[in-house]
Amino acid sequence: MARVKPFKGVRPPKEMVEEVVSRPYDVLNSEEARKEAEGNPKSLYHIIKPEIDFEPGTDEHDPRVYEKAVENFEKFQKNGWLVQDEKEHYYIYAQTMDGRTQYGFVVGAWVEDYMQGRIKKHELTRRDKEEDRMKHVRVNNANIEPVFFAFPDNEELEEIIRTVAKGEPEYDFVAPDGFGHTFWVIDDDELTKRITEEFAKIPSLYIADGHHRSAAAALVGAEKARNNPNHRGDEEYNYFLAVAFPASHLKIIDYNRVVRDLNGLTPEQFLDKIRENFTVEDKGTEIYHPDRLHNFSLYLDGRWYSLTAKKGTYRDDDPIGVLDVTVSSDLILRDILGITDLRSDKRIDFVGGIRGLEELKRRVDSGEMKMALALYPVTMDQLINIADTGNIMPPKTTWFEPKLRSGLVIHKLS
């Protein structure tokens, strides 16, 4: 059963929130962060991407960079740009995109739930990326950025969301990307108790986004427990910062592929090979969106094609075999184009659906890429099914949007 707790959040004063908060560390590079933080000493990038305070080209894993994160985190607190709440709270965080709002609970998630597999994952993590985030958590002794969880719908928690959302929010703003962010502090002890009790009835939480952050936060917590001779189990380091959304609030968007060459084939030969496993329809020059599971959109030589996988090429009884990312990876990328490792092959790149299919067209038309493949998005039910059956999704399968804003609230480990 999921164990969560309220915590004394460290967060910006109301009037400074828009100056402090930022996009997550992993959705932009150092140069982009440097540009976004330009002229703004209060930007959280100074803590989560502190290489921007050094000369351009400084390695983000340089020991000085981690030291700078600590120095900046202390400075933010000293200057009153980040202030710790007096008492423990849960918080509700809502995000609005394209007229649709999703509401999540900001909680301290229990490290032991992660270690025991009750916080379920659907992606493999890379040790080097975990290590980088672990260093960041260790040196700051805090989870500066939250992880993004989903949980099976729960009517009692929905009722609490409705109650809290009627009240006055602490923060309410639209970020530069046009997405709305609203944040409430739950100050009612009765509600706080109910939230803890309702989460305790939920068998599992699911990592939607932030597998490396989850692993790093949990591993540092476990490490602190091991290293503390007086460990009791109720210390703050036994919990890490998460925002948990009811599964029905979330929408996964497509994650598409662009490939540099056709593996020595002409476009005609390539299409002939595709016809062995797919029904191919020429859709002309208008952008074509896949409209159902097992239907794909191919852009090649200035034209869009609908590809529908033939019966027998996918396995609807298998959580991984049913995925379109599996069908396309096996039958097109591997068998025709010779791309076997999506993580490391330089011939392929991935484009989040938030950029639209125009971005696929642009990258092919520019000559940088030879063809693009758009996929129908995975559903939350598929993601939960994969996590529940202990399976791992192929790389680059899910894209969640909007991303959580970093800096709305921080969780200290002591």
Steps between C-alpha positions, in 0.01 A plus 500: 500500500631845409646691791521878467546786743464878509821704533625852571543625145768748403349735243504851354295787643186559294629815329822330385369167378519578128860622532610190692329205327646335193464211260646165622877455472478229233284670235755762397876525458742727684494769231120517496496522881763777490279694260179447700670608824669804345471803727303303761704410810188338655461237226506142631736413212777638724431199727396224256733598214771691689750457212333818362695696764830391339652572162306338208617145430558416870426132557177470700658212697799707613526483884493884510157492337352285780662730760344798325155336526537482879630856524208627289239298693632655824504846344137467384395415856711775656354757259144386570444383139420157645334473842415189700139451618454497878295182503463185291258522209377313201457722195289475187656593168287547187626537145293626210579433135268538199205566732552176694605507869665220699523515881773327700583456870847619603619243755799347669516150343649219709847378393415147614204488258746563216750244628227234537347564158176655624599812307505339158715588204459432129841617375861396548730758658861574414750482784692812389182710501397362840843581639481862381159553666613318816790743533258791461266366772794416730679833480182707546355258757168564326278387213505822301280361222196272533430174321177444312278212620163360398263304720176306429197729531361542851167679553587621852819668374307652206257646756793654691633651174159656431481641855850649497468640146203713611733687735744781430820370333842593633642530147317543171686596183552417135857400412676635187402183309130582550427226757317598819631406846285528816611396849311468829637447852282259700475645848214289634619226739192287436560507121868423556409193706251384234759530223748282693227243568370488141848456351553214747215315322671527160706186424754665266620832364635519146791710376363690201804721438832535683637146534855627562385754758293233679791257509744768619266632772422152633862381488625805692227446761598134539869597519429752780307232692795259470750763612303616804580282805192647677262450205137484621304497174306824545779736386427735211756322275265196496276699266549675166314768307227386260189635332241221463213535251190283459564290186188628323631859520808416294540480127810349341591662172674339205877454480613485139807388305716657227766297316804625305510242216311207346780247557601502131145461365323729254167645625315252271693200635442622855121529442495154338662352811250682722209354299600150616364577850287812455216621284637820344283792383644811333344800678664768283666817628258584786626400844349166605454409869476135607138455612504174699721230651713316238461787252815703421582808299807496274649811341733432210600698192248779563203263541305359794397136520263313731647165608268249666663194655360175357341243732762273653774766509412605857394317816199650673534243782851620592548837684817573298406328173184711471694829506542685173851593606579124504332438162687788332831429675495134392343510153629832366798627699667163565394275210513757219734775621740296717453721809519268801590723794268801529703637791833530325451488120596837352283445189179555694360789702177550696253786492240558773149541364471839670699635202236372257547302178613824330831450679537152340430648156747783563784265595447281195448791258821664625696194381623426853275191519378264229169387649273550801265267679215623722342263754160489667558587870513240776212510750524525879334155519780352288765669717343367823462152348869496405611616845265251674631206297861596580576582137714785373391723214729537200701826505330825399142377531321757716500879500312684774405864463482743668817436699498581871638846572804480729532729801133521605598297806819327618536218755792507746636167620561615857 
